[in-house]
């Protein structure tokens, strides 16, 4: 299987050969959040229910999209997809401030079917995603 990229305006989805998806945020916008969730809909719809979804949220280039909007839309998505697959999510970041903002947002979401961790290096994130 080859690497496949689906381009969008503000959030690009790349599918790696090892069944890991990478979301690369190009702009810190509401549209980036909407595109990310549209990509997630497609991924979860095409993944068997017993298979764990593994993905990377790459915020290294532009920072994070609007926190309040992202939290609201993510919470709505989680309510609409309450029985989605288990997911393992790695966040790539450059600064420590991002960790505290994302951590606060994730606590707000109470996403019990998601295991996550923060990384600065993509190789470390991929290795962690493949561990389980």
N, CA, C and O atoms as a GROMACS GRO file, in nm:
protein
  528
    1UNK      N    1   0.083  -0.118   0.000
    1UNK     CA    2   0.000   0.000   0.000
    1UNK      C    3   0.088   0.125   0.000
    1UNK      O    4   0.186   0.132   0.074
    2UNK      N    5   0.054   0.220  -0.081
    2UNK     CA    6   0.130   0.343  -0.090
    2UNK      C    7   0.072   0.450   0.001
    2UNK      O    8  -0.041   0.440   0.048
    3UNK      N    9   0.153   0.553   0.022
    3UNK     CA   10   0.102   0.670   0.092
    3UNK      C   11   0.004   0.740   0.000
    3UNK      O   12   0.031   0.759  -0.118
    4UNK      N   13  -0.110   0.778   0.056
    4UNK     CA   14  -0.214   0.846  -0.022
    4UNK      C   15  -0.249   0.976   0.049
    4UNK      O   16  -0.264   0.979   0.171
    5UNK      N   17  -0.262   1.084  -0.028
    5UNK     CA   18  -0.296   1.214   0.029
    5UNK      C   19  -0.426   1.265  -0.032
    5UNK      O   20  -0.447   1.259  -0.153
    6UNK      N   21  -0.513   1.314   0.056
    6UNK     CA   22  -0.637   1.378   0.013
    6UNK      C   23  -0.625   1.524   0.049
    6UNK      O   24  -0.625   1.560   0.167
    7UNK      N   25  -0.616   1.607  -0.052
    7UNK     CA   26  -0.597   1.750  -0.029
    7UNK      C   27  -0.729   1.817   0.003
    7UNK      O   28  -0.836   1.776  -0.044
    8UNK      N   29  -0.720   1.919   0.084
    8UNK     CA   30  -0.834   2.004   0.117
    8UNK      C   31  -0.776   2.144   0.134
    8UNK      O   32  -0.655   2.164   0.123
    9UNK      N   33  -0.859   2.239   0.159
    9UNK     CA   34  -0.812   2.377   0.168
    9UNK      C   35  -0.726   2.402   0.291
    9UNK      O   36  -0.619   2.463   0.280
   10UNK      N   37  -0.771   2.356   0.408
   10UNK     CA   38  -0.705   2.391   0.533
   10UNK      C   39  -0.651   2.272   0.613
   10UNK      O   40  -0.575   2.292   0.707
   11UNK      N   41  -0.691   2.148   0.576
   11UNK     CA   42  -0.646   2.029   0.648
   11UNK      C   43  -0.628   1.915   0.549
   11UNK      O   44  -0.723   1.874   0.482
   12UNK      N   45  -0.507   1.866   0.539
   12UNK     CA   46  -0.475   1.758   0.446
   12UNK      C   47  -0.473   1.625   0.521
   12UNK      O   48  -0.420   1.617   0.632
   13UNK      N   49  -0.529   1.522   0.461
   13UNK     CA   50  -0.526   1.388   0.516
   13UNK      C   51  -0.428   1.304   0.435
   13UNK      O   52  -0.438   1.296   0.312
   14UNK      N   53  -0.333   1.242   0.504
   14UNK     CA   54  -0.240   1.149   0.441
   14UNK      C   55  -0.258   1.014   0.507
   14UNK      O   56  -0.261   1.004   0.630
   15UNK      N   57  -0.270   0.910   0.426
   15UNK     CA   58  -0.281   0.774   0.476
   15UNK      C   59  -0.148   0.705   0.453
   15UNK      O   60  -0.103   0.689   0.339
   16UNK      N   61  -0.083   0.663   0.562
   16UNK     CA   62   0.047   0.597   0.553
   16UNK      C   63   0.028   0.447   0.530
   16UNK      O   64  -0.078   0.393   0.561
   17UNK      N   65   0.128   0.379   0.476
   17UNK     CA   66   0.117   0.235   0.447
   17UNK      C   67   0.090   0.150   0.572
   17UNK      O   68   0.040   0.038   0.560
   18UNK      N   69   0.123   0.200   0.690
   18UNK     CA   70   0.105   0.122   0.812
   18UNK      C   71  -0.031   0.146   0.879
   18UNK      O   72  -0.045   0.124   0.999
   19UNK      N   73  -0.129   0.192   0.803
   19UNK     CA   74  -0.266   0.218   0.851
   19UNK      C   75  -0.274   0.331   0.954
   19UNK      O   76  -0.362   0.331   1.040
   20UNK      N   77  -0.183   0.424   0.945
   20UNK     CA   78  -0.186   0.545   1.028
   20UNK      C   79  -0.225   0.661   0.937
   20UNK      O   80  -0.175   0.675   0.826
   21UNK      N   81  -0.315   0.742   0.987
   21UNK     CA   82  -0.358   0.862   0.915
   21UNK      C   83  -0.290   0.983   0.977
   21UNK      O   84  -0.271   0.990   1.098
   22UNK      N   85  -0.254   1.078   0.890
   22UNK     CA   86  -0.190   1.201   0.938
   22UNK      C   87  -0.274   1.319   0.890
   22UNK      O   88  -0.298   1.336   0.770
   23UNK      N   89  -0.319   1.400   0.985
   23UNK     CA   90  -0.391   1.523   0.954
   23UNK      C   91  -0.293   1.638   0.968
   23UNK      O   92  -0.241   1.663   1.077
   24UNK      N   93  -0.268   1.707   0.859
   24UNK     CA   94  -0.176   1.821   0.859
   24UNK      C   95  -0.260   1.948   0.844
   24UNK      O   96  -0.327   1.968   0.742
   25UNK      N   97  -0.254   2.032   0.944
   25UNK     CA   98  -0.333   2.154   0.944
   25UNK      C   99  -0.254   2.265   0.877
   25UNK      O  100  -0.143   2.297   0.918
   26UNK      N  101  -0.312   2.323   0.771
   26UNK     CA  102  -0.245   2.426   0.692
   26UNK      C  103  -0.279   2.566   0.739
   26UNK      O  104  -0.201   2.659   0.721
   27UNK      N  105  -0.396   2.581   0.798
   27UNK     CA  106  -0.441   2.711   0.847
   27UNK      C  107  -0.511   2.691   0.981
   27UNK      O  108  -0.578   2.590   1.000
   28UNK      N  109  -0.497   2.784   1.073
   28UNK     CA  110  -0.567   2.772   1.202
   28UNK      C  111  -0.709   2.828   1.190
   28UNK      O  112  -0.739   2.934   1.245
   29UNK      N  113  -0.795   2.756   1.119
   29UNK     CA  114  -0.927   2.808   1.085
   29UNK      C  115  -1.038   2.712   1.124
   29UNK      O  116  -1.014   2.595   1.154
   30UNK      N  117  -1.160   2.764   1.122
   30UNK     CA  118  -1.278   2.680   1.144
   30UNK      C  119  -1.290   2.578   1.031
   30UNK      O  120  -1.328   2.463   1.054
   31UNK      N  121  -1.257   2.620   0.911
   31UNK     CA  122  -1.263   2.528   0.796
   31UNK      C  123  -1.170   2.408   0.818
   31UNK      O  124  -1.204   2.296   0.779
   32UNK      N  125  -1.054   2.429   0.880
   32UNK     CA  126  -0.962   2.318   0.909
   32UNK      C  127  -1.029   2.216   1.001
   32UNK      O  128  -1.015   2.096   0.980
   33UNK      N  129  -1.101   2.264   1.101
   33UNK     CA  130  -1.173   2.175   1.192
   33UNK      C  131  -1.280   2.098   1.116
   33UNK      O  132  -1.292   1.976   1.131
   34UNK      N  133  -1.357   2.168   1.034
   34UNK     CA  134  -1.463   2.102   0.957
   34UNK      C  135  -1.407   1.999   0.860
   34UNK      O  136  -1.463   1.890   0.846
   35UNK      N  137  -1.296   2.032   0.795
   35UNK     CA  138  -1.234   1.936   0.703
   35UNK      C  139  -1.181   1.815   0.778
   35UNK      O  140  -1.196   1.702   0.731
   36UNK      N  141  -1.120   1.837   0.894
   36UNK     CA  142  -1.069   1.727   0.975
   36UNK      C  143  -1.183   1.632   1.012
   36UNK      O  144  -1.170   1.510   0.998
   37UNK      N  145  -1.294   1.687   1.059
   37UNK     CA  146  -1.407   1.602   1.098
   37UNK      C  147  -1.470   1.531   0.978
   37UNK      O  148  -1.515   1.417   0.991
   38UNK      N  149  -1.472   1.594   0.863
   38UNK     CA  150  -1.520   1.527   0.742
   38UNK      C  151  -1.429   1.409   0.706
   38UNK      O  152  -1.476   1.302   0.669
   39UNK      N  153  -1.298   1.430   0.718
   39UNK     CA  154  -1.203   1.320   0.696
   39UNK      C  155  -1.228   1.208   0.798
   39UNK      O  156  -1.228   1.090   0.762
   40UNK      N  157  -1.249   1.244   0.924
   40UNK     CA  158  -1.276   1.143   1.028
   40UNK      C  159  -1.401   1.063   0.995
   40UNK      O  160  -1.402   0.941   1.010
   41UNK      N  161  -1.505   1.130   0.949
   41UNK     CA  162  -1.627   1.058   0.911
   41UNK      C  163  -1.596   0.951   0.807
   41UNK      O  164  -1.642   0.837   0.818
   42UNK      N  165  -1.517   0.987   0.707
   42UNK     CA  166  -1.481   0.894   0.601
   42UNK      C  167  -1.399   0.777   0.656
   42UNK      O  168  -1.423   0.662   0.621
   43UNK      N  169  -1.303   0.807   0.742
   43UNK     CA  170  -1.216   0.703   0.799
   43UNK      C  171  -1.296   0.605   0.884
   43UNK      O  172  -1.287   0.484   0.866
   44UNK      N  173  -1.376   0.659   0.976
   44UNK     CA  174  -1.452   0.571   1.065
   44UNK      C  175  -1.557   0.491   0.989
   44UNK      O  176  -1.586   0.377   1.026
   45UNK      N  177  -1.616   0.547   0.885
   45UNK     CA  178  -1.715   0.476   0.805
   45UNK      C  179  -1.653   0.359   0.729
   45UNK      O  180  -1.721   0.260   0.702
   46UNK      N  181  -1.526   0.370   0.694
   46UNK     CA  182  -1.461   0.265   0.615
   46UNK      C  183  -1.377   0.169   0.700
   46UNK      O  184  -1.313   0.079   0.645
   47UNK      N  185  -1.377   0.186   0.832
   47UNK     CA  186  -1.297   0.101   0.920
   47UNK      C  187  -1.389   0.001   0.990
   47UNK      O  188  -1.489   0.041   1.050
   48UNK      N  189  -1.356  -0.128   0.985
   48UNK     CA  190  -1.438  -0.226   1.057
   48UNK      C  191  -1.448  -0.190   1.206
   48UNK      O  192  -1.352  -0.140   1.264
   49UNK      N  193  -1.563  -0.215   1.268
   49UNK     CA  194  -1.587  -0.174   1.407
   49UNK      C  195  -1.487  -0.230   1.509
   49UNK      O  196  -1.465  -0.168   1.613
   50UNK      N  197  -1.429  -0.345   1.479
   50UNK     CA  198  -1.336  -0.405   1.575
   50UNK      C  199  -1.190  -0.360   1.555
   50UNK      O  200  -1.101  -0.404   1.627
   51UNK      N  201  -1.168  -0.272   1.459
   51UNK     CA  202  -1.031  -0.225   1.430
   51UNK      C  203  -1.009  -0.086   1.490
   51UNK      O  204  -1.093   0.004   1.476
   52UNK      N  205  -0.897  -0.069   1.557
   52UNK     CA  206  -0.862   0.059   1.617
   52UNK      C  207  -0.816   0.156   1.509
   52UNK      O  208  -0.742   0.119   1.418
   53UNK      N  209  -0.861   0.280   1.520
   53UNK     CA  210  -0.820   0.386   1.427
   53UNK      C  211  -0.701   0.458   1.490
   53UNK      O  212  -0.705   0.496   1.607
   54UNK      N  213  -0.596   0.478   1.411
   54UNK     CA  214  -0.473   0.542   1.460
   54UNK      C  215  -0.443   0.662   1.372
   54UNK      O  216  -0.437   0.652   1.250
   55UNK      N  217  -0.424   0.777   1.439
   55UNK     CA  218  -0.392   0.895   1.359
   55UNK      C  219  -0.310   0.997   1.434
   55UNK      O  220  -0.303   0.999   1.557
   56UNK      N  221  -0.247   1.083   1.354
   56UNK     CA  222  -0.163   1.192   1.403
   56UNK      C  223  -0.229   1.324   1.369
   56UNK      O  224  -0.277   1.343   1.257
   57UNK      N  225  -0.232   1.413   1.466
   57UNK     CA  226  -0.279   1.550   1.446
   57UNK      C  227  -0.153   1.636   1.444
   57UNK      O  228  -0.091   1.658   1.548
   58UNK      N  229  -0.115   1.685   1.327
   58UNK     CA  230   0.010   1.760   1.312
   58UNK      C  231  -0.016   1.910   1.317
   58UNK      O  232  -0.064   1.970   1.220
   59UNK      N  233   0.016   1.969   1.432
   59UNK     CA  234  -0.003   2.113   1.453
   59UNK      C  235   0.131   2.188   1.449
   59UNK      O  236   0.136   2.304   1.490
   60UNK      N  237   0.236   2.126   1.401
   60UNK     CA  238   0.368   2.188   1.406
   60UNK      C  239   0.382   2.310   1.316
   60UNK      O  240   0.460   2.400   1.346
   61UNK      N  241   0.309   2.315   1.207
   61UNK     CA  242   0.328   2.423   1.112
   61UNK      C  243   0.255   2.552   1.145
   61UNK      O  244   0.311   2.660   1.131
   62UNK      N  245   0.131   2.541   1.189
   62UNK     CA  246   0.048   2.662   1.202
   62UNK      C  247  -0.010   2.682   1.340
   62UNK      O  248  -0.072   2.785   1.366
   63UNK      N  249   0.008   2.588   1.428
   63UNK     CA  250  -0.059   2.597   1.557
   63UNK      C  251  -0.196   2.533   1.547
   63UNK      O  252  -0.227   2.468   1.448
   64UNK      N  253  -0.276   2.552   1.650
   64UNK     CA  254  -0.405   2.484   1.653
   64UNK      C  255  -0.516   2.575   1.602
   64UNK      O  256  -0.510   2.697   1.616
   65UNK      N  257  -0.618   2.514   1.542
   65UNK     CA  258  -0.736   2.590   1.500
   65UNK      C  259  -0.807   2.648   1.622
   65UNK      O  260  -0.770   2.617   1.735
   66UNK      N  261  -0.908   2.732   1.602
   66UNK     CA  262  -0.978   2.795   1.715
   66UNK      C  263  -1.024   2.692   1.818
   66UNK      O  264  -1.103   2.603   1.787
   67UNK      N  265  -0.975   2.705   1.942
   67UNK     CA  266  -1.002   2.607   2.048
   67UNK      C  267  -1.152   2.591   2.075
   67UNK      O  268  -1.201   2.479   2.080
   68UNK      N  269  -1.223   2.701   2.094
   68UNK     CA  270  -1.364   2.692   2.129
   68UNK      C  271  -1.444   2.624   2.018
   68UNK      O  272  -1.525   2.535   2.046
   69UNK      N  273  -1.421   2.665   1.895
   69UNK     CA  274  -1.492   2.604   1.782
   69UNK      C  275  -1.454   2.456   1.770
   69UNK      O  276  -1.540   2.371   1.751
   70UNK      N  277  -1.326   2.426   1.780
   70UNK     CA  278  -1.281   2.288   1.771
   70UNK      C  279  -1.342   2.200   1.879
   70UNK      O  280  -1.381   2.087   1.852
   71UNK      N  281  -1.351   2.253   2.001
   71UNK     CA  282  -1.410   2.177   2.111
   71UNK      C  283  -1.559   2.154   2.088
   71UNK      O  284  -1.609   2.043   2.109
   72UNK      N  285  -1.629   2.258   2.045
   72UNK     CA  286  -1.773   2.244   2.020
   72UNK      C  287  -1.801   2.142   1.911
   72UNK      O  288  -1.886   2.054   1.927
   73UNK      N  289  -1.730   2.153   1.800
   73UNK     CA  290  -1.752   2.061   1.686
   73UNK      C  291  -1.709   1.919   1.721
   73UNK      O  292  -1.773   1.823   1.679
   74UNK      N  293  -1.599   1.905   1.796
   74UNK     CA  294  -1.552   1.772   1.836
   74UNK      C  295  -1.652   1.707   1.930
   74UNK      O  296  -1.681   1.588   1.918
   75UNK      N  297  -1.703   1.784   2.024
   75UNK     CA  298  -1.803   1.731   2.119
   75UNK      C  299  -1.929   1.686   2.044
   75UNK      O  300  -1.985   1.580   2.074
   76UNK      N  301  -1.972   1.765   1.947
   76UNK     CA  302  -2.087   1.727   1.864
   76UNK      C  303  -2.058   1.598   1.789
   76UNK      O  304  -2.143   1.509   1.783
   77UNK      N  305  -1.938   1.588   1.730
   77UNK     CA  306  -1.901   1.468   1.654
   77UNK      C  307  -1.902   1.346   1.746
   77UNK      O  308  -1.951   1.239   1.708
   78UNK      N  309  -1.848   1.361   1.866
   78UNK     CA  310  -1.844   1.249   1.960
   78UNK      C  311  -1.985   1.206   2.002
   78UNK      O  312  -2.011   1.087   2.016
   79UNK      N  313  -2.074   1.302   2.021
   79UNK     CA  314  -2.214   1.268   2.055
   79UNK      C  315  -2.280   1.191   1.940
   79UNK      O  316  -2.350   1.092   1.962
   80UNK      N  317  -2.256   1.236   1.818
   80UNK     CA  318  -2.316   1.172   1.700
   80UNK      C  319  -2.254   1.037   1.669
   80UNK      O  320  -2.314   0.955   1.600
   81UNK      N  321  -2.134   1.014   1.720
   81UNK     CA  322  -2.061   0.889   1.694
   81UNK      C  323  -2.020   0.823   1.826
   81UNK      O  324  -1.905   0.784   1.844
   82UNK      N  325  -2.116   0.811   1.916
   82UNK     CA  326  -2.088   0.765   2.052
   82UNK      C  327  -2.026   0.624   2.057
   82UNK      O  328  -1.955   0.591   2.152
   83UNK      N  329  -2.053   0.544   1.957
   83UNK     CA  330  -2.002   0.406   1.958
   83UNK      C  331  -1.896   0.384   1.850
   83UNK      O  332  -1.882   0.274   1.797
   84UNK      N  333  -1.822   0.490   1.820
   84UNK     CA  334  -1.718   0.477   1.718
   84UNK      C  335  -1.607   0.382   1.766
   84UNK      O  336  -1.600   0.346   1.883
   85UNK      N  337  -1.523   0.345   1.673
   85UNK     CA  338  -1.410   0.258   1.703
   85UNK      C  339  -1.323   0.320   1.812
   85UNK      O  340  -1.324   0.442   1.834
   86UNK      N  341  -1.248   0.235   1.879
   86UNK     CA  342  -1.144   0.287   1.968
   86UNK      C  343  -1.043   0.359   1.880
   86UNK      O  344  -1.020   0.322   1.765
   87UNK      N  345  -0.983   0.462   1.936
   87UNK     CA  346  -0.885   0.539   1.858
   87UNK      C  347  -0.762   0.567   1.942
   87UNK      O  348  -0.769   0.580   2.064
   88UNK      N  349  -0.651   0.574   1.874
   88UNK     CA  350  -0.523   0.609   1.936
   88UNK      C  351  -0.475   0.731   1.859
   88UNK      O  352  -0.459   0.724   1.737
   89UNK      N  353  -0.451   0.842   1.928
   89UNK     CA  354  -0.421   0.969   1.863
   89UNK      C  355  -0.292   1.028   1.918
   89UNK      O  356  -0.273   1.040   2.039
   90UNK      N  357  -0.203   1.064   1.826
   90UNK     CA  358  -0.078   1.131   1.863
   90UNK      C  359  -0.085   1.275   1.814
   90UNK      O  360  -0.119   1.301   1.698
   91UNK      N  361  -0.053   1.368   1.902
   91UNK     CA  362  -0.050   1.510   1.867
   91UNK      C  363   0.096   1.552   1.850
   91UNK      O  364   0.178   1.531   1.938
   92UNK      N  365   0.126   1.613   1.734
   92UNK     CA  366   0.260   1.667   1.711
   92UNK      C  367   0.254   1.818   1.733
   92UNK      O  368   0.167   1.886   1.680
   93UNK      N  369   0.346   1.869   1.812
   93UNK     CA  370   0.345   2.011   1.847
   93UNK      C  371   0.488   2.063   1.853
   93UNK      O  372   0.584   1.987   1.852
   94UNK      N  373   0.500   2.196   1.860
   94UNK     CA  374   0.631   2.258   1.874
   94UNK      C  375   0.650   2.328   2.007
   94UNK      O  376   0.762   2.333   2.059
   95UNK      N  377   0.543   2.382   2.064
   95UNK     CA  378   0.559   2.458   2.189
   95UNK      C  379   0.480   2.397   2.302
   95UNK      O  380   0.379   2.329   2.279
   96UNK      N  381   0.524   2.421   2.425
   96UNK     CA  382   0.458   2.370   2.544
   96UNK      C  383   0.321   2.428   2.567
   96UNK      O  384   0.236   2.362   2.628
   97UNK      N  385   0.295   2.548   2.520
   97UNK     CA  386   0.164   2.611   2.539
   97UNK      C  387   0.055   2.531   2.470
   97UNK      O  388  -0.057   2.524   2.519
   98UNK      N  389   0.087   2.472   2.359
   98UNK     CA  390  -0.010   2.391   2.286
   98UNK      C  391  -0.058   2.274   2.370
   98UNK      O  392  -0.176   2.241   2.367
   99UNK      N  393   0.031   2.212   2.443
   99UNK     CA  394  -0.006   2.095   2.523
   99UNK      C  395  -0.115   2.131   2.622
   99UNK      O  396  -0.215   2.060   2.633
  100UNK      N  397  -0.097   2.239   2.696
  100UNK     CA  398  -0.195   2.273   2.798
  100UNK      C  399  -0.330   2.310   2.736
  100UNK      O  400  -0.434   2.275   2.792
  101UNK      N  401  -0.331   2.378   2.621
  101UNK     CA  402  -0.458   2.412   2.555
  101UNK      C  403  -0.529   2.286   2.506
  101UNK      O  404  -0.649   2.269   2.527
  102UNK      N  405  -0.455   2.197   2.440
  102UNK     CA  406  -0.515   2.074   2.390
  102UNK      C  407  -0.561   1.984   2.504
  102UNK      O  408  -0.668   1.923   2.497
  103UNK      N  409  -0.480   1.975   2.607
  103UNK     CA  410  -0.517   1.893   2.721
  103UNK      C  411  -0.648   1.942   2.782
  103UNK      O  412  -0.735   1.862   2.816
  104UNK      N  413  -0.663   2.073   2.796
  104UNK     CA  414  -0.788   2.129   2.849
  104UNK      C  415  -0.906   2.097   2.759
  104UNK      O  416  -1.013   2.060   2.807
  105UNK      N  417  -0.887   2.109   2.628
  105UNK     CA  418  -0.995   2.080   2.534
  105UNK      C  419  -1.035   1.934   2.542
  105UNK      O  420  -1.154   1.902   2.540
  106UNK      N  421  -0.939   1.845   2.551
  106UNK     CA  422  -0.967   1.702   2.552
  106UNK      C  423  -1.038   1.662   2.682
  106UNK      O  424  -1.129   1.579   2.680
  107UNK      N  425  -0.998   1.721   2.793
  107UNK     CA  426  -1.068   1.695   2.919
  107UNK      C  427  -1.214   1.738   2.908
  107UNK      O  428  -1.304   1.670   2.956
  108UNK      N  429  -1.237   1.852   2.844
  108UNK     CA  430  -1.371   1.903   2.822
  108UNK      C  431  -1.454   1.804   2.740
  108UNK      O  432  -1.574   1.787   2.765
  109UNK      N  433  -1.392   1.740   2.642
  109UNK     CA  434  -1.462   1.648   2.554
  109UNK      C  435  -1.497   1.516   2.621
  109UNK      O  436  -1.595   1.451   2.584
  110UNK      N  437  -1.418   1.476   2.720
  110UNK     CA  438  -1.441   1.350   2.789
  110UNK      C  439  -1.449   1.235   2.689
  110UNK      O  440  -1.542   1.155   2.692
  111UNK      N  441  -1.352   1.227   2.601
  111UNK     CA  442  -1.348   1.127   2.494
  111UNK      C  443  -1.290   0.996   2.546
  111UNK      O  444  -1.170   0.971   2.533
  112UNK      N  445  -1.375   0.913   2.604
  112UNK     CA  446  -1.329   0.791   2.671
  112UNK      C  447  -1.281   0.682   2.574
  112UNK      O  448  -1.209   0.592   2.616
  113UNK      N  449  -1.319   0.689   2.449
  113UNK     CA  450  -1.278   0.586   2.353
  113UNK      C  451  -1.150   0.624   2.280
  113UNK      O  452  -1.111   0.559   2.182
  114UNK      N  453  -1.084   0.729   2.328
  114UNK     CA  454  -0.964   0.780   2.263
  114UNK      C  455  -0.847   0.780   2.362
  114UNK      O  456  -0.857   0.832   2.472
  115UNK      N  457  -0.737   0.719   2.319
  115UNK     CA  458  -0.612   0.724   2.395
  115UNK      C  459  -0.520   0.819   2.321
  115UNK      O  460  -0.504   0.808   2.200
  116UNK      N  461  -0.460   0.912   2.393
  116UNK     CA  462  -0.377   1.010   2.323
  116UNK      C  463  -0.248   1.039   2.396
  116UNK      O  464  -0.231   1.011   2.515
  117UNK      N  465  -0.159   1.096   2.319
  117UNK     CA  466  -0.028   1.134   2.372
  117UNK      C  467   0.029   1.245   2.285
  117UNK      O  468  -0.006   1.257   2.168
  118UNK      N  469   0.118   1.326   2.344
  118UNK     CA  470   0.178   1.439   2.274
  118UNK      C  471   0.324   1.411   2.242
  118UNK      O  472   0.398   1.354   2.323
  119UNK      N  473   0.366   1.453   2.121
  119UNK     CA  474   0.503   1.428   2.075
  119UNK      C  475   0.555   1.549   2.000
  119UNK      O  476   0.478   1.632   1.950
  120UNK      N  477   0.687   1.559   1.994
  120UNK     CA  478   0.750   1.661   1.911
  120UNK      C  479   0.812   1.600   1.785
  120UNK      O  480   0.839   1.672   1.689
  121UNK      N  481   0.835   1.469   1.786
  121UNK     CA  482   0.896   1.400   1.672
  121UNK      C  483   0.798   1.300   1.611
  121UNK      O  484   0.738   1.220   1.683
  122UNK      N  485   0.783   1.305   1.479
  122UNK     CA  486   0.688   1.217   1.412
  122UNK      C  487   0.724   1.070   1.428
  122UNK      O  488   0.634   0.987   1.445
  123UNK      N  489   0.852   1.035   1.423
  123UNK     CA  490   0.892   0.895   1.439
  123UNK      C  491   0.849   0.840   1.575
  123UNK      O  492   0.803   0.726   1.584
  124UNK      N  493   0.862   0.920   1.680
  124UNK     CA  494   0.820   0.878   1.814
  124UNK      C  495   0.669   0.856   1.816
  124UNK      O  496   0.621   0.760   1.877
  125UNK      N  497   0.595   0.945   1.751
  125UNK     CA  498   0.449   0.932   1.746
  125UNK      C  499   0.408   0.804   1.674
  125UNK      O  500   0.322   0.731   1.722
  126UNK      N  501   0.469   0.777   1.561
  126UNK     CA  502   0.436   0.657   1.483
  126UNK      C  503   0.469   0.531   1.563
  126UNK      O  504   0.389   0.438   1.566
  127UNK      N  505   0.585   0.528   1.627
  127UNK     CA  506   0.622   0.411   1.707
  127UNK      C  507   0.521   0.386   1.819
  127UNK      O  508   0.485   0.271   1.845
  128UNK      N  509   0.475   0.493   1.884
  128UNK     CA  510   0.376   0.479   1.991
  128UNK      C  511   0.243   0.429   1.936
  128UNK      O  512   0.179   0.342   1.996
  129UNK      N  513   0.201   0.483   1.822
  129UNK     CA  514   0.075   0.441   1.762
  129UNK      C  515   0.075   0.293   1.726
  129UNK      O  516  -0.028   0.227   1.736
  130UNK      N  517   0.189   0.242   1.686
  130UNK     CA  518   0.199   0.102   1.644
  130UNK      C  519   0.218   0.005   1.760
  130UNK      O  520   0.210  -0.116   1.740
  131UNK      N  521   0.244   0.056   1.881
  131UNK     CA  522   0.268  -0.032   1.997
  131UNK      C  523   0.147  -0.116   2.034
  131UNK      O  524   0.164  -0.230   2.076
  132UNK      N  525   0.030  -0.066   2.020
  132UNK     CA  526  -0.089  -0.135   2.068
  132UNK      C  527  -0.181  -0.170   1.954
  132UNK      O  528  -0.287  -0.229   1.976
   0.00000   0.00000   0.00000
